[in-house]
Amino acid sequence: MLILTVDDSSVSRKIIRRELEFGDYQVEEAESGREALDKLKTLIPDLITLDVNMTEMDGYQTALEIQKLIRDSALSTTRGQPIPIMFITGMDSIEAREKGFESGGIEFFTKPFESGSLLKRVNQILREDSQWEGLTALIVDDSEISRYALTNALTRRRINVLEAGTGDGGLKLACDNVGKVDIIIADYMMPGIKGDVFCQKLREMPEYRETPIIMLSGMSDRSYVLKMFKAGATDYIGKPFVIEELFARINVHLKVLKWNRELKGKVIELERANKAKNDFLAITSHDIRSPLTSLKGYWELAMEDGNSREDMVFFDNQFQTAMAYITELVDTIMEVGKLLSVDEPLDLRPVEVMDVLANAMGAFSHQATLKKIHLDLVAKCPMDVQVPGDYNSLMRIFNNLISNAIKFTDKDGKVSVTVENQDQNTLVISVEDTGIGIPEEQKEGLFDFYTKASQAGTQGEPGTGLGMAITKKLVEKHSGGMEFISKVGEGTTFTITLPTSHESNLSLKDKILSS
């Protein structure tokens, strides 16, 4: 970034240059206001520093001429903002600051200064963090100079600004932007309605009952200050104000606003999670109760006299089916609890993906054979391709995907598993079936632990509805991604991506520590 330093003292220019170049800024010098104006015809700095006491043309007059040049030529920085002007001077007083702001300055810095302090201030101007980006402030003041100084200070911090010169105009802007204004800065003495009435009318609107309102006034009489707070003002600052003090107050109120919003968001999220948890428990309780009821009924029938051998074989099959489902459901619920309560990373080691897939497909080949489903594995990558993974977790991922594909595919259907390299760092595994597809109403909650989307298989096979949520969580623990496409009556394709290099699983901190 380029900074133009204007000072008739070569010593001051040298000190400023050394300080700013240490922060990787490029510095251009001018020893007078006239020279600075000439240089602005050929260069566009990101910041201008001005001394006040200069011969021929002082800093205030130079700033006014620069502002005129900016207006006439639409001069702005490479970031598309007006060029900020910073006064660096030994004349630091309220009157000097007020005159500086009137002439277009946005900052006042006193010299002599300690090493590093100027660079810190310049960094604050040109390299502001984005914590307030997207917030909106409403400025209501009949002083054009005050509005200009405030707008410049706020926009540098990436805060959007709405301006009004009267209380009535401010109320109209507030009404037109309900839900968009995050902080309001208003003068007390304005034409039309005064600041206290303006503030009171805002507080009558539900949308502005918690919005921070900072009142500005040149009247320090306690009765007026009390009047402002009674009207609903959050804070009060006297005029002429020091921009640093004003922004210290603004920062506090914006932080409180941000924390309150985050807290409300957390409360809403917790309420939603609590309701979802209760729904989840109700559903799983129902799922367990159904097979238990069946067990009880078949057991009573089995205990009756006169049952044939065929009857007993039938009852035994029903017992086995119900017990297998209950065991699967209990195991699944335990795994869900573990995944949600323990956020420890997996112990990732090199694992050959084709080996895991072959074992998973072998485990379900019998089910596929019974339904006459063609099970196919297609490798479009080296057979020994590896990913950093946990073998058991990868086996659970592929088991869930393959068993689901078989469960929801009709007789004589097809399930294909394809493995290929997306690039040198990413492996893609797709499980495609020609099954019944996923209904639209179940797609949104398919990966949600608390929104069970279960349906019976093509031959009535029961399901817990939690398999895909578990699968996605395990994929994410491998730093991978998972998505699907499905059409009812035509089939479903689940696709997961896994990094092939352990390096891609390391955080920046891990990489630094390991280097």
Secondary structure, DSSP 8 states (H G I E B T S, - for coil): -EEEEE-S-HHHHHHHHHHHHTTT-EEEEESSHHHHHHHTTT---SEEEE-S--SSS-HHHHHHHHHHHHHHHT---TTSS---EEEEES--SHHHHHHHHHTT--EEEESS--TTHHHHHHHHHHS--STTTT-EEEEE-S-HHHHHHHHHHHHHTT-EEEEESSHHHHHHHHHHTTTT--EEEEESS-SSS-HHHHHHHHHTSGGGSSS-EEEEES---HHHHHHHHHHT-SEEEESS--HHHHHHHHHHHHHHHHHHHHHHHHHHHHHHHHHHHHHHHHHHHHHHHHHHHHHHHHHHHHHSTT--HHHHHHHHHHHHHHHHHHHHHHHHHHHHHHHHH-------EEEEHHHHHHHHHHHHHHHHHHTT-EEEEEEES-TT-EEEE-HHHHHHHHHHHHHHHHHTS-TT-EEEEEEEEEETTEEEEEEEE-S----HHHHTTTT-TTS------TT-----S-HHHHHHHHHHHTT-EEEEEEETTTEEEEEEEEES-GGGGS-HHHHHHH-
